[in-house]
Amino acid sequence: MLAGLFEGPVELYVDEGLRSQRVQQHLYDDVFPRLIREQFPDVTDDEILERRSHVIAKPVTDPGSPSPHATGAAVDLKLRYRQSTKLFVPEAEVFMGHANTDMGNTARPDAFEDKALQDEKAELARRNRRIFYWIMRGRLTGHDSEFTVNPTEWWHWSYGDQMWAALNRAPAAFYGMAPE
């Protein structure tokens, strides 16, 4: 069924799931500020901190409010064209209009929804993101998956963590911090 929606058979590729607090701290303190600085060389240190807060969760050691990946209930996903090998092939990803390390506005799930589309690539990104969204929500199979997308990252989905609970107005999360 999905092969007809794309240029061939696709698969859901799990890019990342459970993330230790140590890795989360490294991403938060080092990797993301460096990526932001590289992409936006004129931003101030305060602007880097502001942008960072929109693209990665602050590491939390409080078991009552861990970052989403620290629970094991959040995953970063991509659609990619089915490969004959299990190795990751970057060029095989379905086009979503966003590069992996891009810290700009194209990371938002609705990035191609809130403006007039400028070209065919933007239209393709919007189409592919819509299909991806409905795949993840389970609507193409007729069953609600109850997965929720992070409002700032089209690839980040969760079920049962604190962000999921807040976005769904659930009384509580199902999952707390996973053991190291």
Residue pairs with C-beta under 8 A, 6 or more apart in sequence:
1 140
2 9
2 10
2 135
2 140
3 9
3 10
5 131
6 79
6 81
6 94
6 128
6 131
7 81
8 81
8 82
9 81
9 82
10 79
10 80
10 81
10 82
10 94
11 79
11 80
11 81
11 82
11 83
12 77
12 78
12 79
12 135
13 77
13 78
13 79
13 80
13 88
13 93
14 75
14 76
14 77
15 75
15 76
15 77
15 78
15 155
16 69
16 75
16 76
17 69
17 72
17 74
17 75
17 76
18 69
18 70
18 71
18 72
18 178
19 27
19 67
19 69
19 70
20 70
20 180
21 59
21 61
21 66
21 67
21 70
21 177
21 180
22 180
24 56
24 57
24 59
24 67
24 69
24 70
25 59
27 56
28 52
28 56
28 57
28 58
28 59
32 52
32 55
32 56
32 103
33 48
33 49
33 52
35 101
35 103
36 43
36 48
36 51
36 52
36 55
36 103
37 43
37 48
39 101
39 102
39 103
39 104
40 47
40 48
40 51
40 103
43 51
51 103
54 152
55 103
55 107
55 152
55 153
57 67
57 68
57 69
58 67
59 67
59 70
60 66
60 67
60 70
63 176
63 177
64 176
65 162
66 161
66 162
66 176
66 177
66 178
68 74
68 150
68 156
68 158
68 161
68 162
68 163
68 164
70 177
70 178
71 160
71 161
71 162
71 173
71 175
71 176
71 177
71 178
72 175
72 178
73 158
73 159
73 160
73 161
73 164
73 173
73 174
73 175
74 150
74 156
74 157
74 158
74 161
74 163
75 156
75 157
75 158
76 153
76 155
76 156
77 136
77 155
77 156
77 157
78 93
78 94
78 96
78 155
79 93
79 94
79 96
79 128
79 132
79 135
80 89
80 92
80 93
80 94
81 92
81 93
81 94
83 89
83 92
94 128
94 132
95 121
95 124
95 125
95 128
96 125
96 128
96 129
96 132
96 154
96 155
97 106
97 111
97 112
97 121
97 122
97 124
97 125
97 126
97 128
97 129
98 106
98 107
98 111
98 125
98 154
99 106
105 111
106 112
106 125
107 152
107 153
107 154
108 151
108 152
108 153
108 154
109 129
109 133
109 149
109 150
109 151
109 153
109 154
111 125
111 129
111 154
112 122
112 123
112 125
112 126
112 129
113 126
117 123
117 126
129 154
131 140
132 154
133 149
134 140
136 145
136 147
136 149
136 157
137 144
137 145
137 147
138 144
138 145
138 146
138 147
145 159
146 159
146 168
147 157
147 158
147 159
148 157
148 158
148 159
148 163
148 164
148 167
148 168
149 156
149 157
150 156
150 157
150 158
150 163
151 167
158 164
159 174
160 173
160 174
160 175
161 173
161 174
161 175
162 173
164 170
164 173
165 171
165 172
165 173
165 174
